[in-house]
Each structure stands twice: as structure tokens, then as C-alpha cells.
Amino acid sequence: MESLIINLIMSYFLAFGVVIGGSLFGGIGAFLTHQAPILTMKQLSSDLKIWALVVSLGGTFDSFKTFESGIFDGNLSGIIRQLLMIIAGLIGAYSGKMVLLWLIKGDLE
């Protein structure tokens, strides 16, 4: 149980960090290339959410293996664990986007 909680926290903050860090550094890149940094950061925060989820899961092939063993071998705890990891990653990516929009004073959705 302790391991699951640790993994959920790590999944959340990995996704959060990918969205925040990628958007901030993308904004710096936009500034250096004479583009609008705020608009770029806002767009990147949306575009990076799916990649943040992939990073938080540690690769998609392990997720598919877990689902396969859960379906064919009857290991439901693995499926539930993986679903919780996906939910934690989605919440982390979404909250990262919300924090970034708050920082740049963008419209919160």
C-alpha cells in the first residue's frame, strides 16, 4: 500500500513538472526566437499534457503489459493500480496547466 501511494505521488508530480517545465522553457525558446512567449506557453501547456501522462507512467508498454495480465490472468489489482496511476498523471498534468495559466494570467478553463 505504501508503495502505491509513493508511486501515485511520483506520477502526479512528474506530470505536473513536465507541463510546468516544458511550458516555461518553451516560453524562453519563444522569447529567444522573437515569438510571443505567453501565447507559446499557453499552447504548450495544452500540448504537453499527453506527453506528461506518458512520462508519469514510465512508458506505455508497461501499462499495456499490466492490462494484458489483468485481463487474461485475472490480476485485477494490477489494472486498478494502473488506472490509479493514469488518474494521478492526468490530475498532475491538468493542475500543471492550471498553475501555468494562473502564472501567466491566462483564462482558466
N, CA, C and O atoms as a printed pandas DataFrame, in Angstrom:
     atom_number atom_name residue_name chain_id  residue_number  x_coord  y_coord  z_coord
0              1         N          MET        A               1    0.820   -1.193    0.000
1              2        CA          MET        A               1    0.000    0.000    0.000
2              3         C          MET        A               1    0.865    1.260    0.000
3              4         O          MET        A               1    0.569    2.231   -0.695
4              5         N          GLU        A               2    1.939    1.226    0.791
5              6        CA          GLU        A               2    2.842    2.367    0.862
6              7         C          GLU        A               2    3.502    2.621   -0.482
7              8         O          GLU        A               2    3.696    3.768   -0.885
8              9         N          SER        A               3    3.846    1.542   -1.170
9             10        CA          SER        A               3    4.454    1.647   -2.491
10            11         C          SER        A               3    3.492    2.289   -3.486
11            12         O          SER        A               3    3.910    3.083   -4.329
12            13         N          LEU        A               4    2.218    1.954   -3.396
13            14        CA          LEU        A               4    1.223    2.532   -4.294
14            15         C          LEU        A               4    1.102    4.033   -4.069
15            16         O          LEU        A               4    1.038    4.800   -5.030
16            17         N          ILE        A               5    1.070    4.452   -2.833
17            18        CA          ILE        A               5    0.953    5.884   -2.520
18            19         C          ILE        A               5    2.180    6.638   -3.020
19            20         O          ILE        A               5    2.060    7.731   -3.575
20            21         N          ILE        A               6    3.343    6.062   -2.825
21            22        CA          ILE        A               6    4.576    6.694   -3.320
22            23         C          ILE        A               6    4.530    6.823   -4.838
23            24         O          ILE        A               6    4.885    7.869   -5.380
24            25         N          ASN        A               7    4.097    5.772   -5.527
25            26        CA          ASN        A               7    4.009    5.805   -6.989
26            27         C          ASN        A               7    2.971    6.810   -7.473
27            28         O          ASN        A               7    3.176    7.467   -8.494
28            29         N          LEU        A               8    1.861    6.937   -6.755
29            30        CA          LEU        A               8    0.840    7.914   -7.150
30            31         C          LEU        A               8    1.356    9.340   -6.996
31            32         O          LEU        A               8    1.115   10.190   -7.853
32            33         N          ILE        A               9    2.062    9.598   -5.907
33            34        CA          ILE        A               9    2.636   10.931   -5.695
34            35         C          ILE        A               9    3.682   11.238   -6.765
35            36         O          ILE        A               9    3.719   12.341   -7.309
36            37         N          MET        A              10    4.524   10.262   -7.059
37            38        CA          MET        A              10    5.540   10.462   -8.097
38            39         C          MET        A              10    4.892   10.692   -9.463
39            40         O          MET        A              10    5.340   11.549  -10.225
40            41         N          SER        A              11    3.857    9.942   -9.772
41            42        CA          SER        A              11    3.162   10.096  -11.047
42            43         C          SER        A              11    2.569   11.496  -11.174
43            44         O          SER        A              11    2.681   12.138  -12.218
44            45         N          TYR        A              12    1.939   11.959  -10.097
45            46        CA          TYR        A              12    1.347   13.286  -10.098
46            47         C          TYR        A              12    2.398   14.359  -10.362
47            48         O          TYR        A              12    2.226   15.198  -11.246
48            49         N          PHE        A              13    3.487   14.330   -9.594
49            50        CA          PHE        A              13    4.470   15.399   -9.700
50            51         C          PHE        A              13    5.312   15.302  -10.963
51            52         O          PHE        A              13    5.801   16.323  -11.447
52            53         N          LEU        A              14    5.497   14.107  -11.511
53            54        CA          LEU        A              14    6.188   14.001  -12.800
54            55         C          LEU        A              14    5.372   14.679  -13.896
55            56         O          LEU        A              14    5.909   15.453  -14.688
56            57         N          ALA        A              15    4.078   14.385  -13.938
57            58        CA          ALA        A              15    3.220   15.013  -14.949
58            59         C          ALA        A              15    3.146   16.522  -14.737
59            60         O          ALA        A              15    3.205   17.294  -15.694
60            61         N          PHE        A              16    3.017   16.933  -13.493
61            62        CA          PHE        A              16    2.981   18.357  -13.158
62            63         C          PHE        A              16    4.252   19.047  -13.638
63            64         O          PHE        A              16    4.193   20.107  -14.260
64            65         N          GLY        A              17    5.392   18.446  -13.348
65            66        CA          GLY        A              17    6.678   19.034  -13.714
66            67         C          GLY        A              17    6.915   19.097  -15.208
67            68         O          GLY        A              17    7.518   20.052  -15.699
68            69         N          VAL        A              18    6.451   18.096  -15.940
69            70        CA          VAL        A              18    6.628   18.109  -17.395
70            71         C          VAL        A              18    5.855   19.278  -18.004
71            72         O          VAL        A              18    6.373   19.982  -18.871
72            73         N          VAL        A              19    4.633   19.483  -17.557
73            74        CA          VAL        A              19    3.825   20.583  -18.109
74            75         C          VAL        A              19    4.413   21.931  -17.727
75            76         O          VAL        A              19    4.567   22.803  -18.582
76            77         N          ILE        A              20    4.743   22.113  -16.453
77            78        CA          ILE        A              20    5.279   23.402  -15.999
78            79         C          ILE        A              20    6.644   23.663  -16.634
79            80         O          ILE        A              20    6.863   24.718  -17.229
80            81         N          GLY        A              21    7.550   22.713  -16.507
81            82        CA          GLY        A              21    8.907   22.901  -17.028
82            83         C          GLY        A              21    8.946   23.047  -18.535
83            84         O          GLY        A              21    9.629   23.926  -19.060
84            85         N          GLY        A              22    8.218   22.191  -19.235
85            86        CA          GLY        A              22    8.209   22.276  -20.696
86            87         C          GLY        A              22    7.629   23.585  -21.191
87            88         O          GLY        A              22    8.128   24.170  -22.153
88            89         N          SER        A              23    6.581   24.043  -20.537
89            90        CA          SER        A              23    5.960   25.304  -20.949
90            91         C          SER        A              23    6.861   26.500  -20.646
91            92         O          SER        A              23    6.996   27.404  -21.471
92            93         N          LEU        A              24    7.473   26.507  -19.471
93            94        CA          LEU        A              24    8.353   27.622  -19.116
94            95         C          LEU        A              24    9.573   27.691  -20.037
95            96         O          LEU        A              24    9.927   28.758  -20.538
96            97         N          PHE        A              25   10.206   26.544  -20.252
97            98        CA          PHE        A              25   11.380   26.559  -21.126
98            99         C          PHE        A              25   10.989   26.788  -22.587
99           100         O          PHE        A              25   11.759   27.379  -23.345
100          101         N          GLY        A              26    9.816   26.332  -22.984
101          102        CA          GLY        A              26    9.320   26.653  -24.321
102          103         C          GLY        A              26    9.075   28.146  -24.485
103          104         O          GLY        A              26    9.293   28.707  -25.559
104          105         N          GLY        A              27    8.618   28.786  -23.406
105          106        CA          GLY        A              27    8.430   30.235  -23.426
106          107         C          GLY        A              27    9.748   30.973  -23.575
107          108         O          GLY        A              27    9.816   31.997  -24.255
108          109         N          ILE        A              28   10.800   30.456  -22.940
109          110        CA          ILE        A              28   12.131   31.053  -23.099
110          111         C          ILE        A              28   12.596   30.890  -24.544
111          112         O          ILE        A              28   13.162   31.814  -25.129
112          113         N          GLY        A              29   12.354   29.716  -25.109
113          114        CA          GLY        A              29   12.715   29.491  -26.513
114          115         C          GLY        A              29   11.943   30.405  -27.451
115          116         O          GLY        A              29   12.490   30.905  -28.434
116          117         N          ALA        A              30   10.675   30.619  -27.147
117          118        CA          ALA        A              30    9.874   31.532  -27.967
118          119         C          ALA        A              30   10.402   32.956  -27.869
119          120         O          ALA        A              30   10.439   33.673  -28.869
120          121         N          PHE        A              31   10.809   33.371  -26.680
121          122        CA          PHE        A              31   11.374   34.707  -26.493
122          123         C          PHE        A              31   12.657   34.864  -27.310
123          124         O          PHE        A              31   12.867   35.887  -27.961
124          125         N          LEU        A              32   13.512   33.839  -27.268
125          126        CA          LEU        A              32   14.780   33.909  -27.992
126          127         C          LEU        A              32   14.599   33.899  -29.501
127          128         O          LEU        A              32   15.462   34.381  -30.234
128          129         N          THR        A              33   13.489   33.355  -29.969
129          130        CA          THR        A              33   13.221   33.316  -31.415
130          131         C          THR        A              33   12.225   34.390  -31.846
131          132         O          THR        A              33   11.667   34.333  -32.943
132          133         N          HIS        A              34   12.011   35.366  -30.970
133          134        CA          HIS        A              34   11.164   36.530  -31.258
134          135         C          HIS        A              34    9.724   36.142  -31.570
135          136         O          HIS        A              34    9.103   36.692  -32.479
136          137         N          GLN        A              35    9.200   35.182  -30.799
137          138        CA          GLN        A              35    7.782   34.829  -30.867
138          139         C          GLN        A              35    7.136   35.267  -29.563
139          140         O          GLN        A              35    7.820   35.686  -28.629
140          141         N          ALA        A              36    5.834   35.170  -29.507
141          142        CA          ALA        A              36    5.114   35.571  -28.295
142          143         C          ALA        A              36    5.258   34.495  -27.219
143          144         O          ALA        A              36    4.680   33.416  -27.350
144          145         N          PRO        A              37    6.027   34.775  -26.149
145          146        CA          PRO        A              37    6.267   33.742  -25.146
146          147         C          PRO        A              37    5.014   33.314  -24.385
147          148         O          PRO        A              37    4.842   32.129  -24.100
148          149         N          ILE        A              38    4.147   34.252  -24.058
149          150        CA          ILE        A              38    2.961   33.912  -23.273
150          151         C          ILE        A              38    2.024   33.018  -24.078
151          152         O          ILE        A              38    1.516   32.023  -23.560
152          153         N          LEU        A              39    1.797   33.365  -25.327
153          154        CA          LEU        A              39    0.936   32.531  -26.169
154          155         C          LEU        A              39    1.546   31.154  -26.396
155          156         O          LEU        A              39    0.835   30.150  -26.410
156          157         N          THR        A              40    2.853   31.108  -26.572
157          158        CA          THR        A              40    3.537   29.829  -26.750
158          159         C          THR        A              40    3.418   28.974  -25.502
159          160         O          THR        A              40    3.169   27.771  -25.589
160          161         N          MET        A              41    3.596   29.590  -24.338
161          162        CA          MET        A              41    3.484   28.844  -23.085
162          163         C          MET        A              41    2.069   28.310  -22.896
163          164         O          MET        A              41    1.891   27.177  -22.447
164          165         N          LYS        A              42    1.078   29.098  -23.227
165          166        CA          LYS        A              42   -0.310   28.666  -23.101
166          167         C          LYS        A              42   -0.597   27.487  -24.024
167          168         O          LYS        A              42   -1.246   26.522  -23.621
168          169         N          GLN        A              43   -0.111   27.565  -25.263
169          170        CA          GLN        A              43   -0.314   26.473  -26.215
170          171         C          GLN        A              43    0.441   25.218  -25.775
171          172         O          GLN        A              43   -0.093   24.111  -25.847
172          173         N          LEU        A              44    1.673   25.390  -25.323
173          174        CA          LEU        A              44    2.465   24.242  -24.889
174          175         C          LEU        A              44    1.854   23.546  -23.679
175          176         O          LEU        A              44    1.937   22.324  -23.556
176          177         N          SER        A              45    1.245   24.316  -22.792
177          178        CA          SER        A              45    0.649   23.696  -21.610
178          179         C          SER        A              45   -0.474   22.732  -21.997
179          180         O          SER        A              45   -0.712   21.743  -21.304
180          181         N          SER        A              46   -1.154   23.016  -23.089
181          182        CA          SER        A              46   -2.185   22.097  -23.582
182          183         C          SER        A              46   -1.573   20.931  -24.337
183          184         O          SER        A              46   -1.998   19.786  -24.182
184          185         N          ASP        A              47   -0.574   21.228  -25.155
185          186        CA          ASP        A              47    0.025   20.193  -25.993
186          187         C          ASP        A              47    0.833   19.177  -25.191
187          188         O          ASP        A              47    0.922   18.014  -25.587
188          189         N          LEU        A              48    1.412   19.588  -24.092
189          190        CA          LEU        A              48    2.288   18.708  -23.320
190          191         C          LEU        A              48    1.552   17.790  -22.352
191          192         O          LEU        A              48    2.173   16.922  -21.739
192          193         N          LYS        A              49    0.247   17.964  -22.204
193          194        CA          LYS        A              49   -0.480   17.146  -21.220
194          195         C          LYS        A              49   -0.392   15.652  -21.527
195          196         O          LYS        A              49   -0.187   14.854  -20.612
196          197         N          ILE        A              50   -0.539   15.257  -22.778
197          198        CA          ILE        A              50   -0.497   13.831  -23.108
198          199         C          ILE        A              50    0.902   13.269  -22.898
199          200         O          ILE        A              50    1.058   12.129  -22.459
200          201         N          TRP        A              51    1.926   14.070  -23.211
201          202        CA          TRP        A              51    3.299   13.607  -23.006
202          203         C          TRP        A              51    3.628   13.531  -21.521
203          204         O          TRP        A              51    4.405   12.677  -21.093
204          205         N          ALA        A              52    3.040   14.421  -20.746
205          206        CA          ALA        A              52    3.242   14.368  -19.299
206          207         C          ALA        A              52    2.656   13.079  -18.728
207          208         O          ALA        A              52    3.223   12.484  -17.811
208          209         N          LEU        A              53    1.531   12.658  -19.269
209          210        CA          LEU        A              53    0.933   11.399  -18.818
210          211         C          LEU        A              53    1.824   10.214  -19.175
211          212         O          LEU        A              53    2.001    9.308  -18.361
212          213         N          VAL        A              54    2.384   10.210  -20.377
213          214        CA          VAL        A              54    3.279    9.123  -20.789
214          215         C          VAL        A              54    4.514    9.082  -19.896
215          216         O          VAL        A              54    4.956    8.006  -19.493
216          217         N          VAL        A              55    5.065   10.239  -19.590
217          218        CA          VAL        A              55    6.242   10.297  -18.717
218          219         C          VAL        A              55    5.893    9.798  -17.322
219          220         O          VAL        A              55    6.666    9.057  -16.715
220          221         N          SER        A              56    4.745   10.197  -16.816
221          222        CA          SER        A              56    4.377    9.801  -15.454
222          223         C          SER        A              56    4.141    8.299  -15.337
223          224         O          SER        A              56    4.302    7.732  -14.257
224          225         N          LEU        A              57    3.767    7.657  -16.421
225          226        CA          LEU        A              57    3.566    6.204  -16.395
226          227         C          LEU        A              57    4.874    5.450  -16.597
227          228         O          LEU        A              57    4.937    4.246  -16.351
228          229         N          GLY        A              58    5.896    6.130  -17.032
229          230        CA          GLY        A              58    7.185    5.475  -17.234
230          231         C          GLY        A              58    7.254    4.687  -18.519
231          232         O          GLY        A              58    8.046    3.749  -18.615
232          233         N          GLY        A              59    6.472    5.022  -19.488
233          234        CA          GLY        A              59    6.447    4.305  -20.759
234          235         C          GLY        A              59    5.130    3.568  -20.899
235          236         O          GLY        A              59    4.578    3.076  -19.915
236          237         N          THR        A              60    4.636    3.493  -22.096
237          238        CA          THR        A              60    3.308    2.928  -22.302
238          239         C          THR        A              60    3.306    1.411  -22.380
239          240         O          THR        A              60    2.268    0.798  -22.133
240          241         N          PHE        A              61    4.424    0.784  -22.712
241          242        CA          PHE        A              61    4.422   -0.665  -22.882
242          243         C          PHE        A              61    4.188   -1.389  -21.566
243          244         O          PHE        A              61    3.537   -2.434  -21.553
244          245         N          ASP        A              62    4.698   -0.867  -20.464
245          246        CA          ASP        A              62    4.440   -1.481  -19.168
246          247         C          ASP        A              62    2.959   -1.420  -18.826
247          248         O          ASP        A              62    2.415   -2.355  -18.236
248          249         N          SER        A              63    2.310   -0.331  -19.191
249          250        CA          SER        A              63    0.879   -0.209  -18.932
250          251         C          SER        A              63    0.095   -1.257  -19.703
251          252         O          SER        A              63   -0.832   -1.867  -19.169
252          253         N          PHE        A              64    0.467   -1.466  -20.960
253          254        CA          PHE        A              64   -0.230   -2.468  -21.763
254          255         C          PHE        A              64    0.009   -3.874  -21.222
255          256         O          PHE        A              64   -0.901   -4.703  -21.229
256          257         N          LYS        A              65    1.214   -4.145  -20.758
257          258        CA          LYS        A              65    1.505   -5.463  -20.169
258          259         C          LYS        A              65    0.675   -5.686  -18.914
259          260         O          LYS        A              65    0.174   -6.786  -18.682
260          261         N          THR        A              66    0.530   -4.646  -18.109
261          262        CA          THR        A              66   -0.262   -4.767  -16.891
262          263         C          THR        A              66   -1.722   -5.023  -17.211
263          264         O          THR        A              66   -2.362   -5.860  -16.574
264          265         N          PHE        A              67   -2.259   -4.299  -18.204
265          266        CA          PHE        A              67   -3.642   -4.524  -18.606
266          267         C          PHE        A              67   -3.829   -5.931  -19.184
267          268         O          PHE        A              67   -4.833   -6.590  -18.916
268          269         N          GLU        A              68   -2.861   -6.381  -19.973
269          270        CA          GLU        A              68   -2.945   -7.717  -20.554
270          271         C          GLU        A              68   -2.958   -8.794  -19.469
271          272         O          GLU        A              68   -3.777   -9.713  -19.507
272          273         N          SER        A              69   -2.054   -8.674  -18.512
273          274        CA          SER        A              69   -2.031   -9.676  -17.438
274          275         C          SER        A              69   -3.283   -9.581  -16.578
275          276         O          SER        A              69   -3.741  -10.590  -16.042
276          277         N          GLY        A              70   -3.830   -8.409  -16.443
277          278        CA          GLY        A              70   -5.061   -8.250  -15.667
278          279         C          GLY        A              70   -6.252   -8.877  -16.343
279          280         O          GLY        A              70   -7.110   -9.468  -15.687
280          281         N          ILE        A              71   -6.310   -8.751  -17.653
281          282        CA          ILE        A              71   -7.450   -9.298  -18.389
282          283         C          ILE        A              71   -7.323  -10.807  -18.556
283          284         O          ILE        A              71   -8.272  -11.541  -18.279
284          285         N          PHE        A              72   -6.168  -11.276  -19.003
285          286        CA          PHE        A              72   -6.022  -12.683  -19.336
286          287         C          PHE        A              72   -5.642  -13.562  -18.148
287          288         O          PHE        A              72   -5.954  -14.753  -18.137
288          289         N          ASP        A              73   -4.970  -12.988  -17.147
289          290        CA          ASP        A              73   -4.561  -13.781  -15.991
290          291         C          ASP        A              73   -5.443  -13.530  -14.772
291          292         O          ASP        A              73   -5.274  -14.178  -13.739
292          293         N          GLY        A              74   -6.374  -12.600  -14.886
293          294        CA          GLY        A              74   -7.276  -12.326  -13.780
294          295         C          GLY        A              74   -6.661  -11.500  -12.665
295          296         O          GLY        A              74   -7.127  -11.561  -11.527
296          297         N          ASN        A              75   -5.630  -10.732  -12.965
297          298        CA          ASN        A              75   -4.946   -9.908  -11.971
298          299         C          ASN        A              75   -5.590   -8.525  -11.937
299          300         O          ASN        A              75   -5.098   -7.588  -12.565
300          301         N          LEU        A              76   -6.684   -8.405  -11.205
301          302        CA          LEU        A              76   -7.420   -7.139  -11.174
302          303         C          LEU        A              76   -6.691   -6.055  -10.389
303          304         O          LEU        A              76   -6.880   -4.870  -10.665
304          305         N          SER        A              77   -5.873   -6.429   -9.428
305          306        CA          SER        A              77   -5.167   -5.411   -8.643
306          307         C          SER        A              77   -4.196   -4.626   -9.524
307          308         O          SER        A              77   -3.980   -3.436   -9.297
308          309         N          GLY        A              78   -3.607   -5.288  -10.531
309          310        CA          GLY        A              78   -2.712   -4.590  -11.453
310          311         C          GLY        A              78   -3.448   -3.575  -12.303
311          312         O          GLY        A              78   -2.941   -2.482  -12.556
312          313         N          ILE        A              79   -4.645   -3.935  -12.745
313          314        CA          ILE        A              79   -5.446   -2.999  -13.546
314          315         C          ILE        A              79   -5.856   -1.795  -12.703
315          316         O          ILE        A              79   -5.766   -0.655  -13.158
316          317         N          ILE        A              80   -6.301   -2.047  -11.487
317          318        CA          ILE        A              80   -6.720   -0.948  -10.611
318          319         C          ILE        A              80   -5.543   -0.038  -10.299
319          320         O          ILE        A              80   -5.675    1.186  -10.303
320          321         N          ARG        A              81   -4.401   -0.638  -10.032
321          322        CA          ARG        A              81   -3.192    0.142   -9.748
322          323         C          ARG        A              81   -2.822    1.020  -10.951
323          324         O          ARG        A              81   -2.485    2.193  -10.786
324          325         N          GLN        A              82   -2.887    0.454  -12.144
325          326        CA          GLN        A              82   -2.534    1.202  -13.347
326          327         C          GLN        A              82   -3.536    2.319  -13.614
327          328         O          GLN        A              82   -3.148    3.411  -14.028
328          329         N          LEU        A              83   -4.813    2.059  -13.383
329          330        CA          LEU        A              83   -5.827    3.103  -13.556
330          331         C          LEU        A              83   -5.604    4.250  -12.572
331          332         O          LEU        A              83   -5.763    5.417  -12.930
332          333         N          LEU        A              84   -5.239    3.922  -11.344
333          334        CA          LEU        A              84   -4.942    4.964  -10.362
334          335         C          LEU        A              84   -3.726    5.786  -10.780
335          336         O          LEU        A              84   -3.693    6.999  -10.574
336          337         N          MET        A              85   -2.732    5.128  -11.367
337          338        CA          MET        A              85   -1.544    5.848  -11.847
338          339         C          MET        A              85   -1.924    6.793  -13.000
339          340         O          MET        A              85   -1.438    7.922  -13.070
340          341         N          ILE        A              86   -2.788    6.323  -13.892
341          342        CA          ILE        A              86   -3.237    7.167  -15.011
342          343         C          ILE        A              86   -4.007    8.369  -14.482
343          344         O          ILE        A              86   -3.805    9.491  -14.945
344          345         N          ILE        A              87   -4.886    8.138  -13.518
345          346        CA          ILE        A              87   -5.662    9.241  -12.947
346          347         C          ILE        A              87   -4.750   10.247  -12.253
347          348         O          ILE        A              87   -4.938   11.455  -12.397
348          349         N          ALA        A              88   -3.762    9.760  -11.500
349          350        CA          ALA        A              88   -2.822   10.668  -10.833
350          351         C          ALA        A              88   -2.041   11.481  -11.861
351          352         O          ALA        A              88   -1.819   12.675  -11.661
352          353         N          GLY        A              89   -1.622   10.849  -12.957
353          354        CA          GLY        A              89   -0.906   11.570  -14.009
354          355         C          GLY        A              89   -1.785   12.610  -14.686
355          356         O          GLY        A              89   -1.334   13.720  -14.969
356          357         N          LEU        A              90   -3.042   12.253  -14.946
357          358        CA          LEU        A              90   -3.961   13.214  -15.567
358          359         C          LEU        A              90   -4.214   14.407  -14.659
359          360         O          LEU        A              90   -4.243   15.549  -15.119
360          361         N          ILE        A              91   -4.396   14.146  -13.379
361          362        CA          ILE        A              91   -4.623   15.241  -12.430
362          363         C          ILE        A              91   -3.374   16.123  -12.336
363          364         O          ILE        A              91   -3.483   17.347  -12.263
364          365         N          GLY        A              92   -2.192   15.505  -12.337
365          366        CA          GLY        A              92   -0.951   16.275  -12.295
366          367         C          GLY        A              92   -0.774   17.152  -13.521
367          368         O          GLY        A              92   -0.385   18.314  -13.408
368          369         N          ALA        A              93   -1.058   16.598  -14.696
369          370        CA          ALA        A              93   -0.928   17.374  -15.930
370          371         C          ALA        A              93   -1.940   18.518  -15.971
371          372         O          ALA        A              93   -1.618   19.634  -16.377
372          373         N          TYR        A              94   -3.164   18.221  -15.546
373          374        CA          TYR        A              94   -4.195   19.255  -15.553
374          375         C          TYR        A              94   -3.881   20.360  -14.545
375          376         O          TYR        A              94   -4.037   21.543  -14.849
376          377         N          SER        A              95   -3.441   19.978  -13.352
377          378        CA          SER        A              95   -3.126   21.010  -12.360
378          379         C          SER        A              95   -1.885   21.801  -12.767
379          380         O          SER        A              95   -1.777   22.985  -12.445
380          381         N          GLY        A              96   -0.949   21.163  -13.471
381          382        CA          GLY        A              96    0.198   21.899  -14.009
382          383         C          GLY        A              96   -0.244   22.955  -15.004
383          384         O          GLY        A              96    0.264   24.076  -15.000
384          385         N          LYS        A              97   -1.191   22.593  -15.855
385          386        CA          LYS        A              97   -1.717   23.558  -16.825
386          387         C          LYS        A              97   -2.438   24.698  -16.107
387          388         O          LYS        A              97   -2.285   25.860  -16.484
388          389         N          MET        A              98   -3.215   24.377  -15.084
389          390        CA          MET        A              98   -3.945   25.416  -14.355
390          391         C          MET        A              98   -2.992   26.364  -13.633
391          392         O          MET        A              98   -3.212   27.575  -13.623
392          393         N          VAL        A              99   -1.942   25.826  -13.034
393          394        CA          VAL        A              99   -0.958   26.678  -12.352
394          395         C          VAL        A              99   -0.260   27.580  -13.360
395          396         O          VAL        A              99   -0.045   28.763  -13.095
396          397         N          LEU        A             100    0.094   27.029  -14.511
397          398        CA          LEU        A             100    0.755   27.836  -15.534
398          399         C          LEU        A             100   -0.171   28.940  -16.038
399          400         O          LEU        A             100    0.259   30.082  -16.195
400          401         N          LEU        A             101   -1.435   28.612  -16.291
401          402        CA          LEU        A             101   -2.379   29.642  -16.727
402          403         C          LEU        A             101   -2.557   30.705  -15.644
403          404         O          LEU        A             101   -2.719   31.887  -15.947
404          405         N          TRP        A             102   -2.526   30.286  -14.400
405          406        CA          TRP        A             102   -2.617   31.251  -13.309
406          407         C          TRP        A             102   -1.387   32.154  -13.295
407          408         O          TRP        A             102   -1.501   33.360  -13.073
408          409         N          LEU        A             103   -0.207   31.571  -13.534
409          410        CA          LEU        A             103    1.030   32.363  -13.530
410          411         C          LEU        A             103    1.060   33.384  -14.655
411          412         O          LEU        A             103    1.521   34.509  -14.462
412          413         N          ILE        A             104    0.567   32.999  -15.835
413          414        CA          ILE        A             104    0.616   33.929  -16.974
414          415         C          ILE        A             104   -0.658   34.746  -17.092
415          416         O          ILE        A             104   -0.850   35.496  -18.049
416          417         N          LYS        A             105   -1.526   34.585  -16.100
417          418        CA          LYS        A             105   -2.808   35.313  -16.066
418          419         C          LYS        A             105   -3.673   34.996  -17.285
419          420         O          LYS        A             105   -4.363   35.863  -17.822
420          421         N          GLY        A             106   -3.618   33.729  -17.708
421          422        CA          GLY        A             106   -4.453   33.291  -18.812
422          423         C          GLY        A             106   -5.850   32.974  -18.322
423          424         O          GLY        A             106   -6.097   32.941  -17.116
424          425         N          ASP        A             107   -6.761   32.742  -19.244
425          426        CA          ASP        A             107   -8.129   32.395  -18.875
426          427         C          ASP        A             107   -8.155   30.969  -18.339
427          428         O          ASP        A             107   -7.760   30.032  -19.032
428          429         N          LEU        A             108   -8.613   30.811  -17.120
429          430        CA          LEU        A             108   -8.749   29.470  -16.559
430          431         C          LEU        A             108   -9.985   28.831  -17.156
431          432         O          LEU        A             108  -11.051   29.443  -17.220
432          433         N          GLU        A             109   -9.828   27.594  -17.590
433          434        CA          GLU        A             109  -10.953   26.903  -18.237
434          435         C          GLU        A             109  -11.783   26.179  -17.227
435          436         O          GLU        A             109  -12.774   25.541  -17.584
